[in-house]
Amino acid sequence: MRPEKHSLTLRGHRTSVSLEPEFWNAFRDIATVKSIPINALAAEIDEGRGVSMGLASAIRLYVLAYYKNSATGGD
């Protein structure tokens, strides 16, 4: 599947992020489980990423780590 572009608001600024539909769905699911808005989760991820990594890559890695930790019983 091709990446889909979606708009997010990070600390009052709009930005666009392109992710594959499966990653968007997983990202939304994680925000729902954590009971926080998707923009708040994106802002958390944005704050923790390095300057050399794009936001889309950081979100993909976050989703991967979340499900990996869930599968192994981690937080």
N, C-alpha and C positions, 0 to 999 in steps of 0.2 A: 504494500500500500504506500501511496505517496503521503508525505507529511502534509498536515493541514495547519494553516496559519490561524492563530487565535490571538486576541488582544488581552492583555493583562494590565492591571494597574499596580505599580510598585511605588510605594511611598508617594502617591499623588501623581505619578508620571505614567502615561500609557506607553506600552511596548508591545511588540508582536513577537510571538514565539511559534515556530513551526515544529510540530511533533507528529509522529504517526498516530493514527486513531487509537491504537491499542495503548499507547503511552498516555494520551489524553484521558482515556477512560480510566486507566489505573491511577493517574494523578488526581482525577476528580474523586475516585473512590477513597483514596488515602485522605484527602481533605475531609470527606464525609465522616470517615472513621475517627479522625482526630477532632471532629466538630469545629473546624475552622474554615473560613472562606478560602477558596482556591487562591485568591490574590494574596492572602496572608501567608499561605504555605509557600507560594512562589517567592514572596519577599524574604522568608526565612532561608530558602535555598539560595537566593541571590546574595544575601549577606554572607553566606558561608563559602561561596565559590571564590576561586582565585581569579585574578584578572586575565589569566591566560585561557580560561575556560568560558565558553559561551553559556548563556542561560539554558538553552535547549539541551545541551549536553549535560549540564548540571542536573536538570530535572530528570533526564533519562537515568543517570547514575543514582539519583535519589530513589527513584521508583525501583530500580534493580536492587539496591541495598535494602529497601523496605521489605520487599517480598523475599529476599534471601534471608533476612533476619527473622521474618515470620516463619519461614520454612524450617529454620534451625532452632526456633524457640527463643530467639533474641528479641530485644526491644526495637 
